[in-house]
Amino acid sequence: MSNDGFGIKEEIRKNKHDEFLMGKHMGLITALSLFYQQALAFKIDPREIGFKHNDKDPDEYLL
């Protein structure tokens, strides 16, 4: 009897977990982007709320 069935199920489980993590990552990026844009809309310096200034690009801030 072969173990191929178990290997395939494990690979499917791993891929679904990776997709889940990618979705969480994209959601976090979207939320941070909106948070940053709202700060700018209310004329709040992004550095005051935790963003760090990017020395290479003066218009870009990092967390």
C-alpha positions as CSV (number, residue, x, y, z in Angstrom):
1,M,0.0,0.0,0.0
2,S,1.3,3.4,-1.0
3,N,1.6,6.5,1.2
4,D,0.8,8.8,-1.8
5,G,-2.7,9.7,-0.6
6,F,-1.4,11.0,2.7
7,G,1.3,13.1,1.0
8,I,-1.3,14.7,-1.4
9,K,-3.6,15.5,1.6
10,E,-0.7,17.0,3.5
11,E,0.3,19.2,0.4
12,I,-3.3,20.4,0.0
13,R,-3.5,21.3,3.7
14,K,-0.2,23.2,3.5
15,N,-1.3,25.1,0.4
16,K,-4.6,26.1,2.0
17,H,-2.6,27.3,5.1
18,D,-0.3,29.4,2.8
19,E,-3.3,30.9,1.0
20,F,-4.8,31.8,4.4
21,L,-1.6,33.5,5.6
22,M,-1.3,35.4,2.3
23,G,-4.9,36.6,2.8
24,K,-4.1,37.7,6.3
25,H,-0.9,39.5,5.0
26,M,-2.8,41.3,2.3
27,G,-5.5,42.3,4.8
28,L,-2.9,43.8,7.1
29,I,-1.3,45.8,4.2
30,T,-4.7,47.1,3.2
31,A,-5.5,48.2,6.8
32,L,-2.2,49.9,7.3
33,S,-2.5,51.7,4.0
34,L,-6.0,53.0,4.9
35,F,-4.7,54.0,8.3
36,Y,-1.8,55.9,6.7
37,Q,-4.1,57.6,4.2
38,Q,-6.5,58.7,7.0
39,A,-3.7,60.2,8.9
40,L,-2.7,62.2,5.9
41,A,-6.3,63.3,5.3
42,F,-6.5,64.6,8.9
43,K,-3.1,66.3,8.5
44,I,-1.4,64.1,11.1
45,D,2.3,63.4,10.6
46,P,2.6,59.6,10.1
47,R,5.7,59.7,12.3
48,E,3.5,60.7,15.2
49,I,1.4,57.5,14.9
50,G,4.3,55.0,14.5
51,F,5.4,55.2,10.9
52,K,9.1,55.7,10.2
53,H,10.4,58.0,7.5
54,N,12.1,56.3,4.6
55,D,15.4,58.1,3.9
56,K,15.5,56.8,0.3
57,D,12.0,58.2,-0.6
58,P,10.9,61.3,1.3
59,D,7.2,60.7,0.4
60,E,7.3,57.1,1.8
61,Y,6.9,56.0,5.4
62,L,7.6,52.6,6.9
63,L,6.4,50.8,10.0
